[in-house]
């Protein structure tokens, strides 16, 4: 008899990035939603696939020359 397993939800992260990102820069992060942020910053939030996914996102920020001011795991 097969045992049903409940999928583990992906953790959500918030990234506060310096500057107002262009539509082109935002398009580099299709898995993240753009939400309200303090003036002069952009806040992106969304699910991340584990440590490897987190490292890949941080590398993308770096390649694009974006400064991540704050990163935190969401509790929602």
N, CA, C and O atoms as a Tripos MOL2 file, in Angstrom:
@<TRIPOS>MOLECULE
protein
  304   303    76     0     0
PROTEIN
NO_CHARGES

@<TRIPOS>ATOM
      1 N           0.8400   -1.1770    0.0000 N.3       1 UNK1
      2 CA          0.0000    0.0000    0.0000 C.3       1 UNK1
      3 C           0.8890    1.2460    0.0000 C.2       1 UNK1
      4 O           1.8040    1.3590    0.8160 O.2       1 UNK1
      5 N           0.6200    2.1710   -0.9080 N.am      2 UNK2
      6 CA          1.4140    3.3960   -1.0170 C.3       2 UNK2
      7 C           1.0140    4.3630    0.0950 C.2       2 UNK2
      8 O          -0.1560    4.4720    0.4610 O.2       2 UNK2
      9 N           2.0020    5.0460    0.6110 N.am      3 UNK3
     10 CA          1.7700    6.0300    1.6520 C.3       3 UNK3
     11 C           1.7280    7.4080    0.9970 C.2       3 UNK3
     12 O           2.6460    7.7970    0.2760 O.2       3 UNK3
     13 N           0.6590    8.1270    1.2590 N.am      4 UNK4
     14 CA          0.5240    9.4820    0.7050 C.3       4 UNK4
     15 C           1.4500   10.4350    1.4570 C.2       4 UNK4
     16 O           1.5080   10.4190    2.6870 O.2       4 UNK4
     17 N           2.1540   11.2420    0.7220 N.am      5 UNK5
     18 CA          3.0240   12.2180    1.3620 C.3       5 UNK5
     19 C           2.5230   13.6220    1.0290 C.2       5 UNK5
     20 O           1.9990   13.8840   -0.0530 O.2       5 UNK5
     21 N           2.7030   14.4930    1.9830 N.am      6 UNK6
     22 CA          2.3200   15.8840    1.7900 C.3       6 UNK6
     23 C           3.5310   16.6300    1.2540 C.2       6 UNK6
     24 O           4.6110   16.5620    1.8400 O.2       6 UNK6
     25 N           3.3580   17.3500    0.1330 N.am      7 UNK7
     26 CA          4.5060   18.0870   -0.3910 C.3       7 UNK7
     27 C           4.9630   19.1530    0.5960 C.2       7 UNK7
     28 O           4.1490   19.8050    1.2510 O.2       7 UNK7
     29 N           6.2750   19.3180    0.6880 N.am      8 UNK8
     30 CA          6.8410   20.3210    1.5810 C.3       8 UNK8
     31 C           6.7780   21.6670    0.8740 C.2       8 UNK8
     32 O           7.2820   21.7990   -0.2410 O.2       8 UNK8
     33 N           6.1650   22.6710    1.5040 N.am      9 UNK9
     34 CA          6.0810   23.9830    0.8530 C.3       9 UNK9
     35 C           7.4720   24.5990    0.7130 C.2       9 UNK9
     36 O           8.3320   24.4320    1.5780 O.2       9 UNK9
     37 N           7.6720   25.3130   -0.3910 N.am     10 UNK10
     38 CA          8.9430   25.9960   -0.6020 C.3      10 UNK10
     39 C           8.9870   27.2300    0.2920 C.2      10 UNK10
     40 O           7.9890   27.9390    0.4180 O.2      10 UNK10
     41 N          10.1280   27.4910    0.9100 N.am     11 UNK11
     42 CA         10.2250   28.6940    1.7430 C.3      11 UNK11
     43 C          10.1270   29.9450    0.8760 C.2      11 UNK11
     44 O          10.5430   29.9460   -0.2830 O.2      11 UNK11
     45 N           9.5730   31.0070    1.4510 N.am     12 UNK12
     46 CA          9.4620   32.2930    0.7520 C.3      12 UNK12
     47 C          10.5430   33.2280    1.2950 C.2      12 UNK12
     48 O          10.8630   33.2160    2.4840 O.2      12 UNK12
     49 N          11.0820   34.0210    0.4080 N.am     13 UNK13
     50 CA         12.1060   34.9960    0.7840 C.3      13 UNK13
     51 C          11.7040   36.3760    0.3000 C.2      13 UNK13
     52 O          10.9710   36.5250   -0.6770 O.2      13 UNK13
     53 N          12.2040   37.3850    1.0100 N.am     14 UNK14
     54 CA         12.0630   38.7800    0.5950 C.3      14 UNK14
     55 C          13.4620   39.3360    0.3830 C.2      14 UNK14
     56 O          14.3690   39.1070    1.1830 O.2      14 UNK14
     57 N          13.6160   40.0720   -0.7160 N.am     15 UNK15
     58 CA         14.8820   40.7170   -1.0380 C.3      15 UNK15
     59 C          14.6210   42.2060   -1.2040 C.2      15 UNK15
     60 O          13.7630   42.6020   -1.9930 O.2      15 UNK15
     61 N          15.3480   43.0280   -0.4730 N.am     16 UNK16
     62 CA         15.2730   44.4670   -0.6310 C.3      16 UNK16
     63 C          16.5070   44.8730   -1.4210 C.2      16 UNK16
     64 O          17.6370   44.6730   -0.9770 O.2      16 UNK16
     65 N          16.2760   45.4470   -2.5980 N.am     17 UNK17
     66 CA         17.3520   45.7690   -3.5290 C.3      17 UNK17
     67 C          17.4620   47.2850   -3.6540 C.2      17 UNK17
     68 O          16.4530   47.9870   -3.7230 O.2      17 UNK17
     69 N          18.6950   47.7810   -3.6830 N.am     18 UNK18
     70 CA         18.9100   49.2220   -3.8320 C.3      18 UNK18
     71 C          18.5100   49.6580   -5.2390 C.2      18 UNK18
     72 O          18.8990   49.0330   -6.2250 O.2      18 UNK18
     73 N          17.7370   50.7290   -5.3220 N.am     19 UNK19
     74 CA         17.3430   51.3010   -6.6010 C.3      19 UNK19
     75 C          15.9720   50.8320   -7.0590 C.2      19 UNK19
     76 O          15.4360   49.8260   -6.5940 O.2      19 UNK19
     77 N          15.4320   51.6040   -7.9900 N.am     20 UNK20
     78 CA         14.1630   51.2350   -8.6230 C.3      20 UNK20
     79 C          14.5110   50.4130   -9.8540 C.2      20 UNK20
     80 O          15.1150   50.9310  -10.7930 O.2      20 UNK20
     81 N          14.1390   49.1510   -9.8600 N.am     21 UNK21
     82 CA         14.5090   48.2680  -10.9690 C.3      21 UNK21
     83 C          13.6550   48.5410  -12.1970 C.2      21 UNK21
     84 O          12.4560   48.8030  -12.0960 O.2      21 UNK21
     85 N          14.2860   48.4760  -13.3370 N.am     22 UNK22
     86 CA         13.5840   48.6390  -14.6140 C.3      22 UNK22
     87 C          12.7500   47.3930  -14.8940 C.2      22 UNK22
     88 O          12.9190   46.3570  -14.2510 O.2      22 UNK22
     89 N          11.8530   47.5120  -15.8580 N.am     23 UNK23
     90 CA         11.0540   46.3460  -16.2660 C.3      23 UNK23
     91 C          11.9660   45.2210  -16.7590 C.2      23 UNK23
     92 O          11.6950   44.0430  -16.5280 O.2      23 UNK23
     93 N          13.0390   45.5980  -17.4330 N.am     24 UNK24
     94 CA         13.9900   44.5930  -17.9450 C.3      24 UNK24
     95 C          14.6700   43.8440  -16.7890 C.2      24 UNK24
     96 O          14.8100   42.6220  -16.8330 O.2      24 UNK24
     97 N          15.0900   44.5880  -15.7550 N.am     25 UNK25
     98 CA         15.7140   43.9400  -14.5930 C.3      25 UNK25
     99 C          14.7030   43.0680  -13.8550 C.2      25 UNK25
    100 O          15.0360   41.9650  -13.4240 O.2      25 UNK25
    101 N          13.4770   43.5520  -13.7070 N.am     26 UNK26
    102 CA         12.4400   42.7500  -13.0430 C.3      26 UNK26
    103 C          12.1590   41.4650  -13.8130 C.2      26 UNK26
    104 O          11.8550   40.4320  -13.2160 O.2      26 UNK26
    105 N          12.2610   41.5290  -15.1480 N.am     27 UNK27
    106 CA         12.0150   40.3450  -15.9740 C.3      27 UNK27
    107 C          13.0470   39.2550  -15.7380 C.2      27 UNK27
    108 O          12.8110   38.0980  -16.0860 O.2      27 UNK27
    109 N          14.1860   39.6030  -15.1530 N.am     28 UNK28
    110 CA         15.2180   38.6080  -14.8470 C.3      28 UNK28
    111 C          14.8350   37.7400  -13.6520 C.2      28 UNK28
    112 O          15.5000   36.7470  -13.3580 O.2      28 UNK28
    113 N          13.7540   38.1240  -12.9640 N.am     29 UNK29
    114 CA         13.2990   37.3990  -11.7690 C.3      29 UNK29
    115 C          11.8150   37.0520  -11.9060 C.2      29 UNK29
    116 O          11.0030   37.5230  -11.1100 O.2      29 UNK29
    117 N          11.4470   36.2400  -12.8940 N.am     30 UNK30
    118 CA         10.0220   35.9510  -13.1120 C.3      30 UNK30
    119 C           9.3640   35.2040  -11.9580 C.2      30 UNK30
    120 O           8.1440   35.2530  -11.8040 O.2      30 UNK30
    121 N          10.1620   34.5150  -11.1500 N.am     31 UNK31
    122 CA          9.6070   33.7530  -10.0330 C.3      31 UNK31
    123 C           9.3160   34.6110   -8.8060 C.2      31 UNK31
    124 O           8.7220   34.1350   -7.8400 O.2      31 UNK31
    125 N           9.7380   35.8850   -8.8450 N.am     32 UNK32
    126 CA          9.5390   36.7820   -7.7080 C.3      32 UNK32
    127 C           8.5370   37.8790   -8.0560 C.2      32 UNK32
    128 O           8.4860   38.3550   -9.1900 O.2      32 UNK32
    129 N           7.7540   38.2670   -7.0740 N.am     33 UNK33
    130 CA          6.7870   39.3460   -7.2420 C.3      33 UNK33
    131 C           7.3960   40.6520   -6.7520 C.2      33 UNK33
    132 O           8.1450   40.6750   -5.7760 O.2      33 UNK33
    133 N           7.0700   41.7270   -7.4350 N.am     34 UNK34
    134 CA          7.5150   43.0610   -7.0570 C.3      34 UNK34
    135 C           6.4480   43.6450   -6.1340 C.2      34 UNK34
    136 O           5.2870   43.7650   -6.5240 O.2      34 UNK34
    137 N           6.8370   44.0090   -4.9150 N.am     35 UNK35
    138 CA          5.8810   44.5630   -3.9520 C.3      35 UNK35
    139 C           6.3750   45.9270   -3.4700 C.2      35 UNK35
    140 O           7.5060   46.3190   -3.7550 O.2      35 UNK35
    141 N           5.5250   46.6430   -2.7430 N.am     36 UNK36
    142 CA          5.8850   47.9900   -2.2950 C.3      36 UNK36
    143 C           7.1590   47.9690   -1.4530 C.2      36 UNK36
    144 O           7.4330   47.0200   -0.7180 O.2      36 UNK36
    145 N           7.9320   49.0620   -1.5900 N.am     37 UNK37
    146 CA          9.2080   49.1680   -0.8810 C.3      37 UNK37
    147 C           9.4670   50.6310   -0.5530 C.2      37 UNK37
    148 O           8.8340   51.5190   -1.1240 O.2      37 UNK37
    149 N          10.3990   50.8860    0.3700 N.am     38 UNK38
    150 CA         10.7550   52.2750    0.6640 C.3      38 UNK38
    151 C          11.2800   52.9670   -0.6000 C.2      38 UNK38
    152 O          11.7570   52.3070   -1.5230 O.2      38 UNK38
    153 N          11.1880   54.2860   -0.6300 N.am     39 UNK39
    154 CA         11.6660   55.0480   -1.7840 C.3      39 UNK39
    155 C          13.1280   54.7060   -2.0690 C.2      39 UNK39
    156 O          13.9410   54.5740   -1.1540 O.2      39 UNK39
    157 N          13.4380   54.5680   -3.3410 N.am     40 UNK40
    158 CA         14.8130   54.2770   -3.7350 C.3      40 UNK40
    159 C          15.1870   52.8160   -3.6540 C.2      40 UNK40
    160 O          16.3540   52.4630   -3.8250 O.2      40 UNK40
    161 N          14.2090   51.9580   -3.3950 N.am     41 UNK41
    162 CA         14.4730   50.5300   -3.2720 C.3      41 UNK41
    163 C          13.4060   49.7290   -4.0190 C.2      41 UNK41
    164 O          12.3460   50.2500   -4.3660 O.2      41 UNK41
    165 N          13.7020   48.4810   -4.2510 N.am     42 UNK42
    166 CA         12.7390   47.5470   -4.8390 C.3      42 UNK42
    167 C          12.6830   46.3310   -3.9390 C.2      42 UNK42
    168 O          13.7200   45.8140   -3.5260 O.2      42 UNK42
    169 N          11.4770   45.8680   -3.6310 N.am     43 UNK43
    170 CA         11.3090   44.6560   -2.8170 C.3      43 UNK43
    171 C          10.7510   43.5630   -3.7130 C.2      43 UNK43
    172 O           9.7400   43.7440   -4.3930 O.2      43 UNK43
    173 N          11.4370   42.4220   -3.6960 N.am     44 UNK44
    174 CA         11.0090   41.2490   -4.4500 C.3      44 UNK44
    175 C          10.7460   40.1310   -3.4620 C.2      44 UNK44
    176 O          11.4890   39.9650   -2.4950 O.2      44 UNK44
    177 N           9.6970   39.3660   -3.7000 N.am     45 UNK45
    178 CA          9.3470   38.2900   -2.7830 C.3      45 UNK45
    179 C           8.8020   37.0960   -3.5450 C.2      45 UNK45
    180 O           8.1720   37.2450   -4.5920 O.2      45 UNK45
    181 N           9.0530   35.9040   -3.0030 N.am     46 UNK46
    182 CA          8.5190   34.7080   -3.6380 C.3      46 UNK46
    183 C           9.1530   33.4460   -3.0940 C.2      46 UNK46
    184 O          10.0830   33.4970   -2.2900 O.2      46 UNK46
    185 N           8.6390   32.3090   -3.5430 N.am     47 UNK47
    186 CA          9.1780   31.0250   -3.0950 C.3      47 UNK47
    187 C          10.5430   30.7540   -3.7180 C.2      47 UNK47
    188 O          10.8170   31.1470   -4.8520 O.2      47 UNK47
    189 N          11.3890   30.0750   -2.9530 N.am     48 UNK48
    190 CA         12.7360   29.7360   -3.4120 C.3      48 UNK48
    191 C          12.9480   28.2410   -3.1890 C.2      48 UNK48
    192 O          12.6080   27.7040   -2.1350 O.2      48 UNK48
    193 N          13.5130   27.5810   -4.1970 N.am     49 UNK49
    194 CA         13.7520   26.1330   -4.1240 C.3      49 UNK49
    195 C          15.0470   25.8080   -3.3920 C.2      49 UNK49
    196 O          16.0710   25.5580   -4.0280 O.2      49 UNK49
    197 N          15.0140   25.8080   -2.0770 N.am     50 UNK50
    198 CA         16.1330   25.3690   -1.2580 C.3      50 UNK50
    199 C          17.3720   26.2430   -1.3670 C.2      50 UNK50
    200 O          17.3450   27.3280   -1.9480 O.2      50 UNK50
    201 N          18.4640   25.7390   -0.7890 N.am     51 UNK51
    202 CA         19.7180   26.4870   -0.7390 C.3      51 UNK51
    203 C          20.2940   26.7430   -2.1280 C.2      51 UNK51
    204 O          20.8190   27.8230   -2.3990 O.2      51 UNK51
    205 N          20.1970   25.7630   -2.9900 N.am     52 UNK52
    206 CA         20.7330   25.9210   -4.3390 C.3      52 UNK52
    207 C          19.9680   27.0080   -5.0980 C.2      52 UNK52
    208 O          20.5760   27.8120   -5.8040 O.2      52 UNK52
    209 N          18.6600   27.0360   -4.9590 N.am     53 UNK53
    210 CA         17.8490   28.0710   -5.5920 C.3      53 UNK53
    211 C          18.1660   29.4500   -5.0390 C.2      53 UNK53
    212 O          18.1900   30.4320   -5.7810 O.2      53 UNK53
    213 N          18.4070   29.5230   -3.7440 N.am     54 UNK54
    214 CA         18.7550   30.7900   -3.1110 C.3      54 UNK54
    215 C          20.0970   31.2950   -3.6390 C.2      54 UNK54
    216 O          20.2380   32.4740   -3.9620 O.2      54 UNK54
    217 N          21.0770   30.4020   -3.7250 N.am     55 UNK55
    218 CA         22.3880   30.7950   -4.2550 C.3      55 UNK55
    219 C          22.2810   31.2530   -5.7030 C.2      55 UNK55
    220 O          22.9640   32.1940   -6.1080 O.2      55 UNK55
    221 N          21.4320   30.5980   -6.4810 N.am     56 UNK56
    222 CA         21.2440   30.9780   -7.8880 C.3      56 UNK56
    223 C          20.6290   32.3760   -7.9940 C.2      56 UNK56
    224 O          21.0390   33.1710   -8.8390 O.2      56 UNK56
    225 N          19.6500   32.6760   -7.1410 N.am     57 UNK57
    226 CA         19.0540   34.0150   -7.1400 C.3      57 UNK57
    227 C          20.0820   35.0790   -6.7620 C.2      57 UNK57
    228 O          20.1630   36.1270   -7.4020 O.2      57 UNK57
    229 N          20.8630   34.8060   -5.7240 N.am     58 UNK58
    230 CA         21.8800   35.7690   -5.2950 C.3      58 UNK58
    231 C          22.9140   35.9810   -6.3950 C.2      58 UNK58
    232 O          23.3870   37.1020   -6.5870 O.2      58 UNK58
    233 N          23.2700   34.9290   -7.1150 N.am     59 UNK59
    234 CA         24.2150   35.0560   -8.2260 C.3      59 UNK59
    235 C          23.6230   35.9280   -9.3330 C.2      59 UNK59
    236 O          24.3340   36.7280   -9.9400 O.2      59 UNK59
    237 N          22.3260   35.7760   -9.5950 N.am     60 UNK60
    238 CA         21.6620   36.5930  -10.6120 C.3      60 UNK60
    239 C          21.6820   38.0710  -10.2240 C.2      60 UNK60
    240 O          21.9420   38.9330  -11.0630 O.2      60 UNK60
    241 N          21.4060   38.3640   -8.9420 N.am     61 UNK61
    242 CA         21.4980   39.7450   -8.4790 C.3      61 UNK61
    243 C          22.9060   40.2810   -8.7400 C.2      61 UNK61
    244 O          23.0790   41.3980   -9.2270 O.2      61 UNK61
    245 N          23.8970   39.4740   -8.4100 N.am     62 UNK62
    246 CA         25.2930   39.8820   -8.5510 C.3      62 UNK62
    247 C          25.6690   40.1290  -10.0110 C.2      62 UNK62
    248 O          26.2940   41.1410  -10.3270 O.2      62 UNK62
    249 N          25.2990   39.2270  -10.8870 N.am     63 UNK63
    250 CA         25.6160   39.3610  -12.3130 C.3      63 UNK63
    251 C          25.0010   40.6340  -12.8910 C.2      63 UNK63
    252 O          25.5920   41.2760  -13.7600 O.2      63 UNK63
    253 N          23.8270   40.9910  -12.4100 N.am     64 UNK64
    254 CA         23.1490   42.1920  -12.8980 C.3      64 UNK64
    255 C          23.6510   43.4660  -12.2110 C.2      64 UNK64
    256 O          23.2000   44.5660  -12.5290 O.2      64 UNK64
    257 N          24.5840   43.3130  -11.2710 N.am     65 UNK65
    258 CA         25.1310   44.4750  -10.5770 C.3      65 UNK65
    259 C          24.1830   45.0900   -9.5750 C.2      65 UNK65
    260 O          24.3030   46.2720   -9.2530 O.2      65 UNK65
    261 N          23.2330   44.3000   -9.0730 N.am     66 UNK66
    262 CA         22.2430   44.7950   -8.1110 C.3      66 UNK66
    263 C          22.7390   44.5760   -6.6880 C.2      66 UNK66
    264 O          23.3430   43.5470   -6.3830 O.2      66 UNK66
    265 N          22.4820   45.5420   -5.8280 N.am     67 UNK67
    266 CA         22.8870   45.4490   -4.4350 C.3      67 UNK67
    267 C          21.7050   45.0070   -3.5860 C.2      67 UNK67
    268 O          20.6950   45.7060   -3.5050 O.2      67 UNK67
    269 N          21.8340   43.8480   -2.9540 N.am     68 UNK68
    270 CA         20.8090   43.3570   -2.0350 C.3      68 UNK68
    271 C          21.1170   43.9650   -0.6690 C.2      68 UNK68
    272 O          22.1400   43.6630   -0.0530 O.2      68 UNK68
    273 N          20.2160   44.8230   -0.2120 N.am     69 UNK69
    274 CA         20.3850   45.5000    1.0700 C.3      69 UNK69
    275 C          19.9540   44.5980    2.2170 C.2      69 UNK69
    276 O          20.5650   44.5870    3.2850 O.2      69 UNK69
    277 N          18.8940   43.8470    1.9720 N.am     70 UNK70
    278 CA         18.3360   42.9750    3.0160 C.3      70 UNK70
    279 C          17.7620   41.7290    2.3690 C.2      70 UNK70
    280 O          17.1680   41.7880    1.2920 O.2      70 UNK70
    281 N          17.9450   40.6150    3.0320 N.am     71 UNK71
    282 CA         17.3570   39.3460    2.5760 C.3      71 UNK71
    283 C          16.8240   38.6590    3.8200 C.2      71 UNK71
    284 O          17.5150   38.5610    4.8340 O.2      71 UNK71
    285 N          15.5980   38.1870    3.7340 N.am     72 UNK72
    286 CA         15.0660   37.4480    4.8840 C.3      72 UNK72
    287 C          14.0670   36.4100    4.4320 C.2      72 UNK72
    288 O          13.3940   36.5530    3.4110 O.2      72 UNK72
    289 N          13.9960   35.3760    5.2170 N.am     73 UNK73
    290 CA         13.0210   34.3100    4.9620 C.3      73 UNK73
    291 C          11.7000   34.7490    5.5750 C.2      73 UNK73
    292 O          11.6490   35.1370    6.7430 O.2      73 UNK73
    293 N          10.6370   34.6880    4.7880 N.am     74 UNK74
    294 CA          9.3040   35.0890    5.2520 C.3      74 UNK74
    295 C           8.7020   34.0240    6.1420 C.2      74 UNK74
    296 O           9.0280   32.8410    6.0390 O.2      74 UNK74
    297 N           7.8320   34.4610    7.0050 N.am     75 UNK75
    298 CA          7.1510   33.5140    7.8870 C.3      75 UNK75
    299 C           5.7530   33.1810    7.4160 C.2      75 UNK75
    300 O           5.0730   32.3640    8.0370 O.2      75 UNK75
    301 N           5.3010   33.8050    6.3130 N.am     76 UNK76
    302 CA          3.9300   33.5430    5.8420 C.3      76 UNK76
    303 C           3.8400   32.3110    4.9860 C.2      76 UNK76
    304 O           2.7560   31.9620    4.5180 O.2      76 UNK76
@<TRIPOS>BOND
     1     1     2 1
     2     2     3 1
     3     3     4 2
     4     3     5 am
     5     5     6 1
     6     6     7 1
     7     7     8 2
     8     7     9 am
     9     9    10 1
    10    10    11 1
    11    11    12 2
    12    11    13 am
    13    13    14 1
    14    14    15 1
    15    15    16 2
    16    15    17 am
    17    17    18 1
    18    18    19 1
    19    19    20 2
    20    19    21 am
    21    21    22 1
    22    22    23 1
    23    23    24 2
    24    23    25 am
    25    25    26 1
    26    26    27 1
    27    27    28 2
    28    27    29 am
    29    29    30 1
    30    30    31 1
    31    31    32 2
    32    31    33 am
    33    33    34 1
    34    34    35 1
    35    35    36 2
    36    35    37 am
    37    37    38 1
    38    38    39 1
    39    39    40 2
    40    39    41 am
    41    41    42 1
    42    42    43 1
    43    43    44 2
    44    43    45 am
    45    45    46 1
    46    46    47 1
    47    47    48 2
    48    47    49 am
    49    49    50 1
    50    50    51 1
    51    51    52 2
    52    51    53 am
    53    53    54 1
    54    54    55 1
    55    55    56 2
    56    55    57 am
    57    57    58 1
    58    58    59 1
    59    59    60 2
    60    59    61 am
    61    61    62 1
    62    62    63 1
    63    63    64 2
    64    63    65 am
    65    65    66 1
    66    66    67 1
    67    67    68 2
    68    67    69 am
    69    69    70 1
    70    70    71 1
    71    71    72 2
    72    71    73 am
    73    73    74 1
    74    74    75 1
    75    75    76 2
    76    75    77 am
    77    77    78 1
    78    78    79 1
    79    79    80 2
    80    79    81 am
    81    81    82 1
    82    82    83 1
    83    83    84 2
    84    83    85 am
    85    85    86 1
    86    86    87 1
    87    87    88 2
    88    87    89 am
    89    89    90 1
    90    90    91 1
    91    91    92 2
    92    91    93 am
    93    93    94 1
    94    94    95 1
    95    95    96 2
    96    95    97 am
    97    97    98 1
    98    98    99 1
    99    99   100 2
   100    99   101 am
   101   101   102 1
   102   102   103 1
   103   103   104 2
   104   103   105 am
   105   105   106 1
   106   106   107 1
   107   107   108 2
   108   107   109 am
   109   109   110 1
   110   110   111 1
   111   111   112 2
   112   111   113 am
   113   113   114 1
   114   114   115 1
   115   115   116 2
   116   115   117 am
   117   117   118 1
   118   118   119 1
   119   119   120 2
   120   119   121 am
   121   121   122 1
   122   122   123 1
   123   123   124 2
   124   123   125 am
   125   125   126 1
   126   126   127 1
   127   127   128 2
   128   127   129 am
   129   129   130 1
   130   130   131 1
   131   131   132 2
   132   131   133 am
   133   133   134 1
   134   134   135 1
   135   135   136 2
   136   135   137 am
   137   137   138 1
   138   138   139 1
   139   139   140 2
   140   139   141 am
   141   141   142 1
   142   142   143 1
   143   143   144 2
   144   143   145 am
   145   145   146 1
   146   146   147 1
   147   147   148 2
   148   147   149 am
   149   149   150 1
   150   150   151 1
   151   151   152 2
   152   151   153 am
   153   153   154 1
   154   154   155 1
   155   155   156 2
   156   155   157 am
   157   157   158 1
   158   158   159 1
   159   159   160 2
   160   159   161 am
   161   161   162 1
   162   162   163 1
   163   163   164 2
   164   163   165 am
   165   165   166 1
   166   166   167 1
   167   167   168 2
   168   167   169 am
   169   169   170 1
   170   170   171 1
   171   171   172 2
   172   171   173 am
   173   173   174 1
   174   174   175 1
   175   175   176 2
   176   175   177 am
   177   177   178 1
   178   178   179 1
   179   179   180 2
   180   179   181 am
   181   181   182 1
   182   182   183 1
   183   183   184 2
   184   183   185 am
   185   185   186 1
   186   186   187 1
   187   187   188 2
   188   187   189 am
   189   189   190 1
   190   190   191 1
   191   191   192 2
   192   191   193 am
   193   193   194 1
   194   194   195 1
   195   195   196 2
   196   195   197 am
   197   197   198 1
   198   198   199 1
   199   199   200 2
   200   199   201 am
   201   201   202 1
   202   202   203 1
   203   203   204 2
   204   203   205 am
   205   205   206 1
   206   206   207 1
   207   207   208 2
   208   207   209 am
   209   209   210 1
   210   210   211 1
   211   211   212 2
   212   211   213 am
   213   213   214 1
   214   214   215 1
   215   215   216 2
   216   215   217 am
   217   217   218 1
   218   218   219 1
   219   219   220 2
   220   219   221 am
   221   221   222 1
   222   222   223 1
   223   223   224 2
   224   223   225 am
   225   225   226 1
   226   226   227 1
   227   227   228 2
   228   227   229 am
   229   229   230 1
   230   230   231 1
   231   231   232 2
   232   231   233 am
   233   233   234 1
   234   234   235 1
   235   235   236 2
   236   235   237 am
   237   237   238 1
   238   238   239 1
   239   239   240 2
   240   239   241 am
   241   241   242 1
   242   242   243 1
   243   243   244 2
   244   243   245 am
   245   245   246 1
   246   246   247 1
   247   247   248 2
   248   247   249 am
   249   249   250 1
   250   250   251 1
   251   251   252 2
   252   251   253 am
   253   253   254 1
   254   254   255 1
   255   255   256 2
   256   255   257 am
   257   257   258 1
   258   258   259 1
   259   259   260 2
   260   259   261 am
   261   261   262 1
   262   262   263 1
   263   263   264 2
   264   263   265 am
   265   265   266 1
   266   266   267 1
   267   267   268 2
   268   267   269 am
   269   269   270 1
   270   270   271 1
   271   271   272 2
   272   271   273 am
   273   273   274 1
   274   274   275 1
   275   275   276 2
   276   275   277 am
   277   277   278 1
   278   278   279 1
   279   279   280 2
   280   279   281 am
   281   281   282 1
   282   282   283 1
   283   283   284 2
   284   283   285 am
   285   285   286 1
   286   286   287 1
   287   287   288 2
   288   287   289 am
   289   289   290 1
   290   290   291 1
   291   291   292 2
   292   291   293 am
   293   293   294 1
   294   294   295 1
   295   295   296 2
   296   295   297 am
   297   297   298 1
   298   298   299 1
   299   299   300 2
   300   299   301 am
   301   301   302 1
   302   302   303 1
   303   303   304 2
@<TRIPOS>SUBSTRUCTURE
     1 UNK1         2 RESIDUE 1 A UNK
     2 UNK2         6 RESIDUE 1 A UNK
     3 UNK3        10 RESIDUE 1 A UNK
     4 UNK4        14 RESIDUE 1 A UNK
     5 UNK5        18 RESIDUE 1 A UNK
     6 UNK6        22 RESIDUE 1 A UNK
     7 UNK7        26 RESIDUE 1 A UNK
     8 UNK8        30 RESIDUE 1 A UNK
     9 UNK9        34 RESIDUE 1 A UNK
    10 UNK10       38 RESIDUE 1 A UNK
    11 UNK11       42 RESIDUE 1 A UNK
    12 UNK12       46 RESIDUE 1 A UNK
    13 UNK13       50 RESIDUE 1 A UNK
    14 UNK14       54 RESIDUE 1 A UNK
    15 UNK15       58 RESIDUE 1 A UNK
    16 UNK16       62 RESIDUE 1 A UNK
    17 UNK17       66 RESIDUE 1 A UNK
    18 UNK18       70 RESIDUE 1 A UNK
    19 UNK19       74 RESIDUE 1 A UNK
    20 UNK20       78 RESIDUE 1 A UNK
    21 UNK21       82 RESIDUE 1 A UNK
    22 UNK22       86 RESIDUE 1 A UNK
    23 UNK23       90 RESIDUE 1 A UNK
    24 UNK24       94 RESIDUE 1 A UNK
    25 UNK25       98 RESIDUE 1 A UNK
    26 UNK26      102 RESIDUE 1 A UNK
    27 UNK27      106 RESIDUE 1 A UNK
    28 UNK28      110 RESIDUE 1 A UNK
    29 UNK29      114 RESIDUE 1 A UNK
    30 UNK30      118 RESIDUE 1 A UNK
    31 UNK31      122 RESIDUE 1 A UNK
    32 UNK32      126 RESIDUE 1 A UNK
    33 UNK33      130 RESIDUE 1 A UNK
    34 UNK34      134 RESIDUE 1 A UNK
    35 UNK35      138 RESIDUE 1 A UNK
    36 UNK36      142 RESIDUE 1 A UNK
    37 UNK37      146 RESIDUE 1 A UNK
    38 UNK38      150 RESIDUE 1 A UNK
    39 UNK39      154 RESIDUE 1 A UNK
    40 UNK40      158 RESIDUE 1 A UNK
    41 UNK41      162 RESIDUE 1 A UNK
    42 UNK42      166 RESIDUE 1 A UNK
    43 UNK43      170 RESIDUE 1 A UNK
    44 UNK44      174 RESIDUE 1 A UNK
    45 UNK45      178 RESIDUE 1 A UNK
    46 UNK46      182 RESIDUE 1 A UNK
    47 UNK47      186 RESIDUE 1 A UNK
    48 UNK48      190 RESIDUE 1 A UNK
    49 UNK49      194 RESIDUE 1 A UNK
    50 UNK50      198 RESIDUE 1 A UNK
    51 UNK51      202 RESIDUE 1 A UNK
    52 UNK52      206 RESIDUE 1 A UNK
    53 UNK53      210 RESIDUE 1 A UNK
    54 UNK54      214 RESIDUE 1 A UNK
    55 UNK55      218 RESIDUE 1 A UNK
    56 UNK56      222 RESIDUE 1 A UNK
    57 UNK57      226 RESIDUE 1 A UNK
    58 UNK58      230 RESIDUE 1 A UNK
    59 UNK59      234 RESIDUE 1 A UNK
    60 UNK60      238 RESIDUE 1 A UNK
    61 UNK61      242 RESIDUE 1 A UNK
    62 UNK62      246 RESIDUE 1 A UNK
    63 UNK63      250 RESIDUE 1 A UNK
    64 UNK64      254 RESIDUE 1 A UNK
    65 UNK65      258 RESIDUE 1 A UNK
    66 UNK66      262 RESIDUE 1 A UNK
    67 UNK67      266 RESIDUE 1 A UNK
    68 UNK68      270 RESIDUE 1 A UNK
    69 UNK69      274 RESIDUE 1 A UNK
    70 UNK70      278 RESIDUE 1 A UNK
    71 UNK71      282 RESIDUE 1 A UNK
    72 UNK72      286 RESIDUE 1 A UNK
    73 UNK73      290 RESIDUE 1 A UNK
    74 UNK74      294 RESIDUE 1 A UNK
    75 UNK75      298 RESIDUE 1 A UNK
    76 UNK76      302 RESIDUE 1 A UNK
